[in-house]
Amino acid sequence: MNPAPDPRPHPEPMPAPEVTEAAWVEVDPGAPGIASVVTGEQTPAPVPPPAAQPVPPSPELRELAGHYGVATEFVDWKNNPTVVGAPTLIAVLRALDVEAGSPAAIASALAEVRIRAWRRLLPPTVITTDTAAVTFEVHVPAGAAVDVRVEFETGGGAAVAQIDNWAEDREIDGHRIGEASFRLPEGMPTGYHTLRATCGEQTATAPLIVTPQWLGIPEKLGRRRFWGLNTQLYSVRSGGSWGVGDLSDLAQLAVWSAARHGADYVLVNPLCAAEPGLPVEPSPYYPTSRRFFNPLYLRVEDIAEYAYLHPDSLIRVRALRADLEEKVGGRDVIDRDSVWYAKRQALEIVYAAGLTPGRRIAFDAFCARQGPGLSDFATWSALTERYGRDWREWPDEYRAVGGAAVTRFRAEHPEEIEFFCWLQWCLDEQLRSAQAAALDAGMGLGIVHDLPVGVNPAGADAWALDDQFAAGIGVGAPPDQYSQLGQDWGQPPLRPDRLAETGYAVYRDMFRSILRHSGGLRVDHIIGLFRLWWVPRGMAATHGTYVTYDHTALIGILALEAQRAGALVVGEDLGTVQPWVRDYLAGRGILGTSILWFEADEHGDPLPAERWREYCLASVTTHDLPPTAGYLAGAHVRLRHRLGMLTEPLDQELDRARAERQLWIDQLVRAGLLGTDPGPDAVVRALHDFLTTTDARMLGIALPDAVGDLRTQNQPGTSWQYPNWRVPLAGPDQRPMALEQVFTDDRAAALLDRVKTRLQG
C-alpha cells in the first residue's frame, strides 16, 4: 500500500492538565493506623431541593407503559415505593415512537398495541433454552392452514408441531384473523436457527435462538477455586510502551502473574474503541463502539509490518516515540492525547509499508469475517476526520449509514477506510497473542474482558445503528447510598422492540467479537440486560424510570457466545438489584460480583464467610472505589464531600465510614486473621485472607492493592471534577510505578503468593 498523497492533518494534542496529589488522595486523618496523606480544602455538601411530587399517571397511561415494559413505579434504595410521574412516562414512550401526550393519543396507542401481534404471521424472534420446550403463536386468515418448520443453523430442518389454541378470531384491519399455537420440544440444539411459516402464498421467517440453560465455569478449571489480577491496563506502563499500558504489557503481566504466582486470569478494563481524533475520551466505559477495540492499546513494534520498514521510516517511528517519551516520561498523569498523537502517526507509517501477499489474504479474510459492521465502523472513523467527532453535527446527507452520500464516500476514500480496518486487524492479532501468551504461561482462563453499559451517543455505534437506539434518552442509575442524586451517564439505550425485530444481532455480534480472544467476560451493570434506568433529556436523573428488556434473550445469547468461546461470564450485580435477578443469573451459570465492603447480612454486619456465594468473583475493592489502603483511610468519603456529592454532613458520613471499617476489622480479629492493633498493610493482607475462607470460586486481587497504591481510578458521578481514568499505577509513596517494578516488588509478590498458598492449602 502507498501512503495517501494528501496525508490527513493531525491537530496538536491538548496539554494534559497538571494533576496534584491533593486532587487524588483525600484521607480520613482519624482512621486508625493510617497516616494522613493530604486532607485538602473541603467544600460544604449541597443541600438538595425538596423533591417535587410527580404528576401521577392515569390508569390508561399506566397500562400503555406496561405494554412497552416501562415501569410506572419502583422501590427505591431506601425501600420506599416510588411512583413514576406522567411526564417521565410520556417522554420515555415518545422515545419508543409512542405518542401519549393526551387522552386521545393514549387511547389510540392502546388500541394499536393490543393488536400488534395479530398483524404478524410470526413473532419477531423466538427464544428458548436447550432444556425447555417453547410455545409461540402465529396469526393467519381465520380458518387457513399454516405450516411451520425450523431450519437448523448447521443444515437440515424439522416440522414444528401444532397444539390446541382456543383463542377467538379477531377483526384486524377489516379481515378476520385467527391464532394458532406451535410447540418446540425441549432438547433442541443450541444455535441460531430459523423458523419458516407458510400459509398459502404467504411466507414469513423469524430467528429461533436456542441457548444453553447452564454456562458455568469451563471444565478445564475443574472444581478448584482460582484467582487472578484485576487491572486498569492503561495505568500499567512499561519501559516499552508509549506512555500508556498496551497489549504487550497485558501479555507480560499475564505471564508474570501466571508463571511466577499461579494466577488463572487477568481482568482488564474495557478495551473498546474511542474516537480516532483528539481529544481522546479517557473513560473506557464511554466508548464509541462496544464491538471494536481501541488502537491506543497497540504496541507499534509488535505489528508484523514494522519489521520490514524502510530505514527512513524506521527512523521516523523511533523519533516519534523518543519525542513522546521526552514529553510524557515520568509524568504523574496518563496523557492519552499526546500518546495518540504520536502513535497515530507511527501507525500510518507502518500501514503505508504495505502487506505481503500472504498477509493481504489474512487481512481480507478478517474483513470478510467481520462483515458490514467493520466497514461501517471504519467509514464512520474516516468521516470524523472531515466532519468532526459528533455525527449528529455532520451535514445531513452523511448522517444515515445507508445514504447515497455515505455510499459515495466509501467509493471515493477506500484507503482511508481500509486504514481503520487494518487497525482493528492489528488489534485482533495482538489480542490473540496476549491470550495465547497467558494460556501458554499456565492460566486456566487468560484474559477476561470487560463490557461497558453503553456507548457515546456521538459515536460509531450510535451512527451505524441509529434506528436501534432510543432518541432523547440517557442511561443512568437511580439514587443510591453512593450517588444520592442519581446518575445520568448520557449513553443512549438500545430499544427492546428493535432488538427483537433484528434477532438481537447487535448483541450477537458484540458478544462474539469481545469473546473471540478471551477466557471470560465481565458485564458491567448486568442488571442492564434485565432493565435500564432511562432518563429523558432535560430531566434530572431522579426523574427517570426503568425499562425492561427480554433478559431470557440477552442472557441466553451471552451464554451461547461464551459457551462457544469456552469462556465464563461474570455479571457486575452491585447496587439496586432485584433479588430474583441474582437467583436467575445463578441458575444460568453466570457468576455474580461480591465486593467485600458491600457484603453485609440482614443486620448490616459483615457477611460471614460461610454465607458468601460460591458462583461469584469476590474481591476486596473495585475500580469505582479507592484501592483498599485508600478506602481504609476514608478517601472515598472526603473526596465525595470535596466534590459536593454528599447529601449528609461530612462528619456524619465519616463516622459511618469509620464504623463500617471497624466492623470488618472486628470480624477479621474474631476470625483469627488479624491482630488487635493492626496497621494498614496487615489489614489489607487480612482482608484478602478472608476472601480465601469464603466459598467463592473466583477471587480477584486489584493490582493497586498488590503494590500498595492509594488512589482511585474513577469517582462515579463526576467528569472533569476529578482526573478519572488518568491515574497511573503507583506505589505507597504515590510515585508512578512501571510494570518492570511490579515484577520485582516484594509487596506484590507476597500478597499474590499468600492468596495462592491459602487456596491451594
C-alpha positions in Angstrom: 0.0 0.0 0.0 1.2 3.5 -0.8 0.7 6.4 1.6 -2.0 8.9 0.7 -0.6 11.8 -1.3 -2.5 14.2 0.9 -1.9 13.0 4.5 -4.6 13.7 7.0 -3.9 16.6 9.3 -3.3 15.9 13.0 -4.3 18.5 15.5 -1.7 19.2 18.2 -2.7 17.3 21.3 -4.3 19.3 24.1 -2.0 19.7 27.1 -2.9 17.3 29.8 -3.9 19.2 33.0 -1.4 19.0 35.8 -3.0 16.9 38.5 -1.7 17.2 42.0 -1.7 14.6 44.7 -4.2 16.7 46.6 -6.7 16.2 43.8 -6.3 12.5 44.1 -6.0 11.5 47.7 -8.4 12.6 50.4 -8.0 10.6 53.6 -9.6 10.5 57.0 -7.0 11.6 59.4 -8.9 9.8 62.1 -8.7 6.4 60.5 -6.8 4.1 62.9 -3.4 3.0 61.8 -3.5 5.2 58.6 -1.1 8.1 58.1 -2.7 11.3 56.7 -1.5 11.9 53.2 -3.5 15.1 52.5 -6.8 16.4 53.6 -7.3 19.1 51.0 -9.7 22.1 51.2 -13.2 21.0 51.8 -16.4 22.5 50.4 -19.8 22.1 52.1 -22.1 19.4 50.8 -25.0 20.7 48.8 -28.5 20.6 50.2 -30.8 19.1 47.6 -34.1 21.0 47.0 -37.2 19.4 48.2 -38.4 16.7 45.8 -41.5 17.8 43.8 -44.4 15.4 43.9 -44.7 13.7 40.4 -47.9 14.2 38.4 -49.4 10.7 38.8 -50.2 8.8 35.6 -53.7 7.9 34.6 -54.7 4.3 34.6 -54.7 4.3 30.8 -51.2 5.7 30.7 -50.1 3.1 33.2 -51.5 0.3 31.1 -49.9 1.7 27.9 -46.5 2.0 29.7 -46.8 -1.6 30.9 -47.3 -2.9 27.3 -43.8 -1.4 26.5 -42.1 -2.6 29.6 -41.9 0.9 31.1 -42.1 0.9 34.9 -44.8 3.1 36.4 -43.5 2.5 40.0 -40.4 1.1 41.7 -38.9 0.6 45.1 -36.0 3.0 45.8 -32.7 2.2 47.6 -34.4 3.1 51.0 -37.1 0.5 50.3 -39.7 3.2 49.7 -42.4 2.7 47.0 -42.0 5.4 44.3 -44.5 6.4 41.7 -43.1 7.5 38.3 -44.6 10.8 37.1 -46.6 11.1 34.0 -44.1 13.5 32.2 -41.4 10.8 32.6 -43.7 8.1 31.1 -44.7 10.3 28.2 -41.1 11.2 27.4 -40.0 7.5 27.5 -42.9 6.3 25.4 -42.1 9.0 22.9 -38.6 7.6 22.6 -40.3 4.3 21.6 -42.3 6.2 18.9 -45.5 6.0 21.0 -47.4 9.3 21.5 -49.0 9.5 24.9 -49.3 13.3 25.5 -53.1 13.4 25.6 -56.0 11.1 26.5 -56.9 10.7 22.8 -53.3 9.7 21.9 -53.1 7.2 24.8 -56.4 5.6 23.6 -55.1 5.3 20.1 -51.8 3.9 21.2 -53.6 1.3 23.4 -55.8 0.2 20.6 -52.8 -0.3 18.4 -50.6 -2.2 20.9 -53.4 -4.6 21.8 -53.5 -5.9 18.2 -49.9 -5.5 17.0 -49.0 -9.2 17.4 -52.1 -10.2 15.3 -50.7 -8.3 12.4 -47.7 -10.6 12.2 -47.5 -14.2 10.8 -44.6 -15.0 13.2 -43.3 -13.2 16.3 -40.2 -11.1 15.7 -37.9 -13.6 17.5 -38.4 -16.8 19.4 -36.0 -17.6 22.3 -35.7 -20.8 24.3 -33.1 -22.9 26.1 -31.8 -26.4 25.3 -33.7 -27.8 28.4 -37.1 -26.2 27.9 -40.0 -26.5 25.4 -41.3 -23.3 24.0 -44.7 -22.4 22.6 -45.3 -19.5 20.2 -48.3 -18.1 18.2 -48.8 -17.5 14.5 -51.5 -15.3 13.1 -53.2 -16.2 9.8 -56.5 -15.6 8.0 -59.2 -17.3 10.0 -59.6 -20.9 9.1 -56.5 -21.0 6.9 -53.9 -23.8 7.3 -50.4 -23.0 8.2 -47.2 -25.0 8.1 -44.2 -24.1 10.4 -40.7 -25.6 10.1 -37.4 -25.0 11.8 -34.3 -24.7 9.7 -31.2 -25.5 11.7 -28.0 -23.4 11.7 -25.9 -26.4 10.6 -28.3 -27.5 7.9 -31.4 -29.7 7.8 -34.7 -29.0 9.4 -37.8 -30.4 11.1 -41.6 -29.7 11.2 -42.9 -27.9 14.3 -45.9 -29.5 15.9 -49.2 -27.5 16.2 -51.1 -27.6 19.5 -54.5 -26.6 20.6 -55.4 -22.9 20.7 -58.9 -21.8 21.6 -58.4 -18.1 21.1 -61.3 -16.4 19.3 -60.7 -14.9 15.9 -60.4 -11.1 15.7 -61.3 -8.4 13.2 -57.9 -6.8 12.2 -57.9 -4.1 9.6 -61.1 -5.4 8.0 -60.0 -9.1 8.0 -60.8 -12.0 10.2 -57.6 -13.2 11.7 -57.1 -16.4 13.7 -54.4 -17.5 16.1 -52.6 -20.9 16.0 -50.0 -22.2 18.6 -46.9 -24.3 17.8 -44.6 -26.0 20.3 -40.9 -26.8 20.0 -39.8 -29.7 22.3 -37.0 -29.5 24.9 -33.6 -30.7 23.8 -33.3 -28.5 20.7 -29.6 -28.0 19.6 -28.2 -24.7 20.7 -27.6 -22.1 18.0 -29.1 -19.5 15.7 -31.9 -21.2 13.7 -34.7 -20.0 11.5 -38.4 -20.5 11.8 -40.3 -20.5 8.5 -44.1 -20.3 8.3 -46.1 -20.9 5.2 -49.8 -20.0 4.8 -50.9 -20.3 1.2 -48.8 -17.9 -0.8 -47.7 -16.0 2.4 -44.3 -16.9 3.9 -42.5 -15.4 6.9 -39.3 -16.2 8.7 -38.2 -15.4 12.2 -35.0 -16.1 14.2 -35.1 -19.1 16.6 -32.4 -18.8 19.1 -31.7 -21.8 21.4 -29.4 -21.0 24.2 -27.7 -23.1 26.9 -29.6 -23.2 30.1 -26.3 -23.5 32.0 -23.0 -21.9 31.3 -20.9 -22.3 34.4 -17.1 -22.4 34.7 -15.1 -24.0 31.9 -14.5 -27.7 32.5 -10.7 -27.2 32.2 -10.7 -25.5 35.6 -12.4 -28.4 37.3 -13.9 -27.8 40.7 -10.9 -25.9 42.1 -11.1 -22.3 43.2 -8.9 -19.8 41.3 -7.7 -16.3 41.4 -6.4 -13.5 39.2 -5.5 -9.9 38.9 -7.9 -7.0 38.2 -6.2 -4.1 36.5 -6.8 -0.9 34.5 -4.5 -1.7 31.6 -3.8 1.9 30.5 -2.4 2.6 34.0 0.2 -0.2 33.8 3.0 1.3 31.8 6.3 -0.4 30.9 9.6 0.8 29.5 8.5 -0.4 26.1 5.0 1.1 25.9 4.2 4.5 24.5 3.1 6.3 27.7 0.1 4.1 28.2 -0.3 0.4 29.1 -0.8 -1.6 25.9 -1.4 -5.2 24.8 2.2 -6.2 25.0 2.1 -5.0 28.7 -1.0 -7.1 29.2 0.7 -10.2 27.8 3.7 -9.6 30.1 1.5 -9.0 33.2 -0.4 -12.2 32.4 2.8 -14.3 32.0 4.4 -12.9 35.2 1.3 -13.4 37.3 0.7 -17.0 36.0 4.3 -18.3 35.7 5.6 -16.8 39.0 2.4 -16.7 41.2 -0.1 -19.1 39.7 -2.8 -16.7 38.5 -5.5 -18.0 36.2 -6.7 -14.8 34.7 -6.1 -11.0 34.3 -9.3 -8.9 34.2 -8.8 -5.7 32.3 -10.9 -2.6 31.9 -13.0 -2.3 28.7 -10.6 -2.0 25.7 -13.4 -0.7 23.4 -12.8 1.8 20.7 -12.7 5.5 21.3 -12.9 8.3 18.7 -10.0 8.4 16.3 -9.2 12.1 16.8 -8.2 14.4 19.6 -9.0 14.9 22.4 -9.1 11.2 23.3 -12.0 10.1 25.5 -10.4 9.0 28.8 -13.3 6.8 30.1 -13.1 3.2 29.0 -16.8 3.0 29.9 -17.8 5.6 27.4 -16.7 4.1 24.1 -17.6 4.9 20.6 -18.2 1.2 19.9 -18.6 -1.8 22.1 -17.8 -4.2 19.3 -14.5 -2.9 18.2 -11.3 -2.1 20.0 -9.1 0.9 20.8 -5.9 1.2 18.8 -4.4 3.2 21.6 -3.5 -0.2 23.1 -1.5 -1.3 20.1 2.3 -1.9 20.5 3.6 -0.4 17.3 6.7 -2.5 17.3 4.8 -5.8 17.5 3.0 -5.2 14.2 4.4 -7.6 11.6 4.9 -4.8 9.0 7.1 -2.9 11.5 10.0 -5.4 10.9 10.0 -4.6 7.2 10.0 -0.8 7.4 12.4 1.1 5.2 15.3 2.5 7.3 14.0 6.1 6.8 10.5 5.1 8.0 12.0 3.3 11.0 13.9 6.4 12.0 10.7 8.4 11.8 8.8 6.0 14.0 11.6 5.9 16.6 11.8 9.7 16.6 8.1 9.9 17.3 8.5 7.6 20.3 11.6 9.4 21.6 9.8 12.8 21.4 6.8 11.3 23.2 9.0 9.9 25.9 10.6 13.2 26.4 7.2 14.8 26.8 5.3 12.4 29.0 8.0 10.2 30.5 7.7 10.1 34.3 4.6 12.3 34.4 2.1 11.5 37.1 -0.9 11.5 34.7 -1.9 9.5 31.7 -1.7 11.8 28.7 -3.8 10.0 26.1 -3.8 12.9 23.7 0.0 13.1 23.4 0.2 9.3 23.2 -2.4 9.0 20.4 -0.9 12.0 18.5 2.4 10.2 18.3 1.2 6.7 18.0 -1.3 7.5 15.2 1.4 8.9 13.0 3.6 5.9 13.7 0.8 3.5 12.8 0.2 5.4 9.5 3.9 4.9 8.6 3.7 1.2 9.3 0.4 0.9 7.4 2.0 2.6 4.4 4.7 -0.1 4.2 2.1 -2.4 2.7 1.3 -6.1 3.1 2.9 -9.2 1.7 0.6 -11.4 -0.4 0.1 -13.8 2.4 -0.7 -11.0 4.9 -3.1 -9.4 2.4 -5.0 -12.7 2.2 -5.2 -12.9 6.0 -6.4 -9.2 6.2 -9.0 -9.7 3.6 -10.3 -12.8 5.4 -10.6 -10.8 8.7 -12.6 -8.1 6.9 -14.9 -10.6 5.4 -15.4 -12.3 8.7 -16.3 -9.0 10.4 -18.8 -8.1 7.6 -20.6 -4.8 7.2 -20.1 -3.8 10.8 -16.4 -3.3 10.4 -16.9 -1.3 7.2 -19.4 0.9 8.9 -17.1 1.5 11.8 -14.2 2.3 9.6 -16.3 4.6 7.4 -17.5 6.5 10.5 -13.9 6.8 11.6 -12.9 8.3 8.3 -15.9 10.6 8.2 -15.0 12.0 11.6 -11.7 13.3 10.2 -13.6 15.5 7.8 -16.8 16.5 9.6 -16.0 16.2 13.3 -16.4 13.6 16.0 -20.1 14.1 16.6 -22.1 12.6 13.6 -25.2 14.5 14.8 -23.5 17.7 13.6 -22.4 16.4 10.2 -24.1 17.5 7.0 -27.5 15.9 6.8 -26.6 13.6 3.9 -23.9 11.9 5.9 -26.0 11.1 9.0 -27.6 8.0 7.5 -25.3 5.0 7.2 -27.0 3.7 4.1 -27.5 7.0 2.4 -26.2 7.9 -1.1 -23.6 10.3 0.2 -22.1 7.7 2.5 -22.0 5.1 -0.3 -20.2 7.6 -2.5 -17.8 8.5 0.3 -16.9 4.8 0.7 -16.1 4.5 -3.0 -14.0 7.7 -3.1 -11.9 7.1 0.0 -11.2 3.3 0.1 -7.6 3.7 1.6 -8.6 5.9 4.4 -11.4 3.4 5.4 -9.0 0.5 5.0 -6.6 2.1 7.4 -9.1 1.9 10.2 -10.0 -1.7 9.2 -6.3 -2.5 9.3 -6.0 -1.1 12.9 -8.8 -3.5 14.0 -6.9 -6.4 12.4 -3.7 -5.4 14.2 -5.7 -5.3 17.4 -7.2 -8.7 16.7 -3.7 -10.2 16.2 -2.3 -8.6 19.4 -5.3 -9.7 21.4 -4.8 -13.2 20.2 -1.1 -13.1 21.1 -1.9 -11.8 24.6 -4.4 -14.6 25.2 -2.0 -17.2 23.8 0.8 -16.0 26.0 -1.5 -16.1 29.1 -2.6 -19.7 28.4 0.9 -20.8 27.5 2.1 -19.5 30.9 -0.4 -21.7 32.6 -3.5 -19.6 33.0 -6.8 -21.5 33.1 -8.8 -18.6 31.6 -6.3 -16.0 30.3 -7.6 -12.5 29.5 -11.0 -11.6 30.9 -12.5 -8.6 29.2 -15.0 -6.0 30.5 -18.2 -4.9 28.7 -19.4 -1.3 29.4 -23.1 -0.5 29.8 -23.4 1.6 26.6 -21.8 3.9 24.1 -21.2 7.6 23.3 -24.3 9.0 21.6 -21.9 10.8 19.2 -20.0 7.7 18.3 -19.8 4.9 15.7 -22.3 2.5 17.1 -24.9 5.3 17.6 -24.4 6.3 13.9 -24.3 2.9 12.3 -27.2 1.6 14.5 -29.1 4.9 14.9 -32.6 3.4 14.5 -32.0 0.9 17.2 -31.3 3.5 19.9 -33.9 5.4 21.8 -33.7 9.1 20.9 -33.6 11.7 23.6 -32.8 9.3 26.4 -29.7 8.7 28.6 -28.9 5.6 30.6 -28.1 6.1 34.2 -28.9 4.9 37.7 -31.4 5.9 40.4 -30.2 7.4 43.6 -28.4 5.1 46.0 -26.2 5.5 49.0 -23.1 6.2 47.0 -24.7 8.5 44.4 -27.5 10.0 46.3 -28.5 12.4 43.5 -28.8 9.6 40.9 -26.7 9.3 37.8 -27.2 10.1 34.1 -24.3 8.7 32.0 -25.6 10.2 28.8 -25.4 6.9 26.9 -28.4 6.1 24.6 -30.2 2.9 25.4 -30.9 0.2 22.8 -34.6 -0.2 22.1 -36.1 -3.5 23.3 -38.5 -3.7 20.4 -35.9 -3.1 17.8 -33.6 -5.7 19.3 -36.3 -8.3 19.0 -37.1 -7.2 15.4 -33.5 -7.7 14.3 -33.0 -11.0 16.1 -30.7 -9.3 18.7 -28.0 -9.0 16.0 -26.3 -6.2 17.9 -25.7 -8.3 20.9 -24.8 -11.4 18.9 -22.1 -9.5 17.0 -20.8 -7.7 20.1 -20.5 -10.7 22.4 -18.9 -12.7 19.6 -16.3 -10.1 18.9 -15.3 -9.4 22.5 -15.1 -13.1 23.4 -13.0 -14.0 20.3 -9.7 -14.0 22.1 -10.9 -14.2 25.7 -11.3 -16.6 28.6 -14.1 -14.6 30.1 -16.2 -11.5 30.1 -17.2 -9.2 32.9 -20.5 -7.5 32.1 -20.6 -4.1 33.8 -24.1 -3.4 35.4 -25.5 -6.7 34.2 -28.9 -5.5 35.5 -29.0 -3.6 32.2 -29.7 -6.9 30.5 -32.9 -7.0 32.6 -33.8 -3.4 33.0 -32.2 0.0 32.5 -32.8 3.4 34.1 -33.9 5.7 31.3 -33.5 9.4 31.9 -35.3 11.7 29.4 -33.2 14.5 28.1 -33.7 17.7 30.2 -34.8 15.8 33.3 -32.9 15.1 36.5 -31.6 11.6 37.0 -34.0 11.3 39.9 -36.9 11.6 37.3 -36.1 8.6 35.3 -37.7 5.2 35.2 -36.9 1.6 34.5 -37.4 0.0 31.1 -37.4 -3.8 31.0 -35.6 -6.0 28.4 -36.0 -9.6 27.4 -33.4 -11.0 29.8 -34.1 -14.5 28.6 -32.9 -13.5 25.2 -29.9 -11.3 26.3 -28.6 -13.6 29.0 -29.2 -16.6 26.7 -27.2 -15.1 23.8 -24.4 -14.1 26.2 -24.3 -17.7 27.5 -24.4 -19.1 24.0 -21.5 -17.0 22.7 -19.5 -17.6 25.9 -20.1 -21.4 25.6 -18.8 -21.3 22.0 -15.7 -19.4 23.1 -15.0 -21.7 26.1 -15.3 -18.7 28.4 -17.1 -17.8 31.6 -19.2 -14.7 32.4 -19.2 -12.5 35.4 -22.1 -10.2 36.0 -21.5 -7.0 37.9 -24.7 -7.2 40.0 -24.0 -4.5 42.6 -26.2 -1.6 43.5 -30.0 -1.7 43.3 -30.7 -5.2 42.0 -33.9 -7.1 42.4 -33.1 -10.3 44.5 -34.7 -12.6 41.9 -32.2 -11.3 39.3 -29.3 -12.8 41.2 -31.1 -16.1 41.5 -31.8 -16.1 37.8 -28.1 -15.4 36.9 -27.0 -18.2 39.3 -29.5 -20.6 37.6 -27.9 -19.8 34.2 -24.3 -20.3 35.5 -23.4 -16.6 35.4 -21.1 -15.6 38.2 -22.1 -12.6 40.3 -19.8 -10.0 41.8 -19.1 -9.7 45.5 -17.2 -6.7 46.8 -16.1 -7.2 50.4 -17.1 -3.8 51.6 -20.6 -4.3 50.3 -21.2 -7.8 51.6 -23.5 -7.5 54.7 -26.1 -9.6 56.5 -29.6 -8.5 57.3 -28.4 -6.6 60.3 -25.8 -4.6 58.4 -22.9 -6.6 59.8 -20.1 -8.1 57.6 -21.4 -11.2 55.9 -19.8 -14.3 57.5 -17.5 -16.2 55.2 -19.8 -19.3 55.1 -22.7 -17.2 53.7 -20.8 -15.9 50.6 -21.9 -17.1 47.2 -20.0 -19.8 45.5 -20.7 -18.6 42.0 -19.1 -15.1 42.2 -16.0 -13.1 41.5 -15.0 -12.0 45.0 -12.7 -9.1 45.6 -12.0 -6.5 48.3 -12.5 -3.5 46.1 -13.4 -2.3 42.7 -12.3 0.4 40.2 -15.1 2.8 41.4 -13.6 2.8 44.9 -10.1 3.7 46.1 -7.7 0.9 46.5 -8.0 -0.8 49.8 -5.4 1.3 51.5 -7.2 4.4 50.4 -10.6 3.0 51.5 -9.2 2.3 54.9 -8.1 5.9 55.0 -11.7 7.2 54.3 -10.5 8.7 51.0 -13.9 7.9 49.3 -15.9 10.0 51.8 -13.7 13.1 51.8 -13.4 13.0 48.0 -17.1 12.9 47.6 -17.5 15.7 50.1 -15.0 17.9 48.3 -16.8 17.3 45.0 -20.2 18.2 46.5 -21.7 14.8 46.2 -22.9 14.1 49.7 -26.4 14.9 50.9 -25.4 14.5 54.6 -22.8 16.3 56.7 -19.2 15.2 56.3 -18.7 14.3 59.9 -21.7 12.1 59.8 -20.5 10.3 56.7 -17.0 9.9 58.1 -18.4 8.4 61.3 -20.5 6.0 59.3 -17.4 5.0 57.2 -15.3 4.5 60.3 -18.0 2.3 61.8 -18.2 0.2 58.6 -14.4 -0.2 58.6 -14.3 -1.2 62.2 -17.0 -3.8 61.7 -14.7 -5.5 59.2 -11.6 -5.1 61.4 -13.5 -6.7 64.3 -14.7 -9.5 62.0 -11.1 -10.2 61.0 -9.9 -10.2 64.6 -12.6 -12.7 65.6 -11.7 -14.9 62.6 -8.1 -15.0 63.8 -6.9 -13.3 60.7 -5.7 -10.0 62.3 -4.1 -8.8 65.5 -5.7 -6.3 67.8 -3.6 -3.3 66.8 -3.2 -3.6 63.0 -1.5 -1.3 60.6 -3.0 -0.8 57.1 -0.7 -3.4 55.4 -1.8 -6.0 57.9 -5.5 -5.1 57.3 -5.0 -5.4 53.5 -3.5 -8.8 53.9 -6.2 -10.0 56.3 -9.0 -8.8 54.0 -7.6 -10.9 51.2 -7.1 -13.8 53.6 -10.8 -13.5 54.4 -11.7 -13.9 50.8 -9.9 -17.3 50.7 -12.1 -18.5 53.6 -15.3 -18.0 51.6 -16.7 -20.4 49.1 -16.3 -18.0 46.2 -14.9 -19.9 43.2 -13.2 -16.9 41.6 -11.1 -14.4 43.6 -9.7 -11.1 42.3 -6.8 -9.1 43.6 -6.7 -5.5 42.4 -3.2 -4.7 41.1 -3.2 -1.4 43.0 -3.8 -3.3 46.2 -0.9 -5.6 45.5 1.5 -2.7 45.1 0.1 -0.5 47.9 -1.4 2.3 45.8 -3.9 4.7 47.4 -5.5 6.5 44.5 -8.9 5.7 43.0 -9.2 5.4 39.2 -12.7 6.7 39.0 -15.2 8.7 41.1 -18.7 7.9 39.9 -20.9 10.9 39.2 -18.0 13.1 38.1 -16.4 14.0 34.8 -14.0 17.0 34.7 -14.1 17.4 38.5 -11.8 14.5 39.1 -9.0 13.0 36.9 -11.0 9.9 36.2 -9.2 7.1 34.3 -5.9 9.1 34.1 -4.2 7.9 37.2 -1.1 5.8 36.6 -0.3 2.8 38.8 1.8 4.0 41.8 3.4 2.5 44.9 2.7 3.6 48.5 4.9 6.7 48.0 2.5 7.8 45.2 5.3 7.7 42.6 4.3 6.2 39.3 5.3 2.5 39.1 6.5 0.9 35.9 5.5 -2.7 35.0 9.1 -3.8 35.4 9.0 -2.6 39.0 5.8 -4.6 39.7 7.7 -7.7 38.6 10.3 -7.2 41.4 8.0 -5.7 44.0 8.2 -7.7 47.3 4.8 -6.4 48.5 3.0 -7.6 45.3 4.8 -11.0 45.3 3.9 -11.5 49.0 0.2 -10.8 48.6 -0.2 -12.9 45.4 1.7 -15.8 46.8 -0.3 -15.6 50.1 -3.6 -15.9 48.2 -2.2 -18.7 46.0 -0.9 -20.7 49.0 -4.1 -20.3 51.0 -6.3 -21.5 48.1 -4.0 -24.5 47.5 -3.9 -25.4 51.2 
